[in-house]
Amino acid sequence: MYERSTNPGAALRPADTRGGRALPLVGPRMTNAVAADGTAPTLIASAQRALRLLAAAARYPKGATAKQLARDTDLALGTAYHLLRTLVHDHYLERHSGRYLTGPAVTGLVRDDGPATDRARLRALLGLLADELSAAVYFTWYRHGEVELIEAAEAPGAPLIDRHSWRVGAHAHAAGKTLLALMTAEERRAHLARYPMVPFTPYTLRDPACLPLLPRQGPRRAVPITQFQEYALGSAGAAVPIVAGNGIGAISVSLPMAQAHRLAGIAAELRTRLGEDFAAVAFGI
């Protein structure tokens, strides 16, 4: 089991597992946090500080930095880092690109836990990605024989493209191409029988044999798929697949054609950042 160093840019290091198990949220590990006056806090004081950090983080749907949370809670930065590391370790918070958001352990404590809460977390994560990548971001999945757009977030200079034809235009946009590439031959034939490859622009592919294919297993599964003006003129997109058990999905981005040169770098970054934690949120809806 691993946790992060107090340095946000540091690598993972082994978690404290004295006694053969990870220590709980309120326990000896928290007594090591030093208060601003240099004294070691009591268990109650540590718990109170942790709860203040949780409450502060909950006020930021797109997450907040450690410095921001320390300011909001009047905690010393070192104390905040220590408690944040513990909260992340115990899944009360999640850390994404240096920002802290409420995690699944908090979600399980509230009465509205369920698909709606997971959707809110997914929306927040997509919003973070959109801001950091300066691109519109979409999560799409294939479920019950249909390609469905679940959530999307735009960014300044990168508006969302038309979503009304998302299902029928799966052969044209990057997310749909990725899902079609992951489908079995039977699933792909069934989808294209219901939704023929009609042209959306002069650049739209019309021949099923030209659609890319991806294996569901192995390193090639993560190969990004791109499209340039096939779904909407003036727009380009890229997508990377997400597979969880039998579920298949895709995270895609769209950019104006003037920024199409950024797609390869963005797709590579998505491949490295989308892990099992994201899949758990996305497919938990």
Secondary structure, DSSP 8 states (H G I E B T S, - for coil): -EEE-SSTTS-EEE---GGGS---SSSHHHHT---TTS----HHHHHHHHHHHHHHHHT-TT-B-HHHHHHHHT--HHHHHHHHHHHHHTTSEEEETTEEEE-HHHHTTSTTTTHHHHHHHHHHHHHHHHHHHTSEEEEEEEETTEEEEEEEE-BTTB-----TTTTTTTTTSHHHHHHHHHS-HHHHHHHHHHS----SSTT----GGGS----SSSGGGG--EEEESSSSTTEEEEEEEEEETTEEEEEEEEEEGGGGGGHHHHHHHHHHH--HHHHHHHTT-
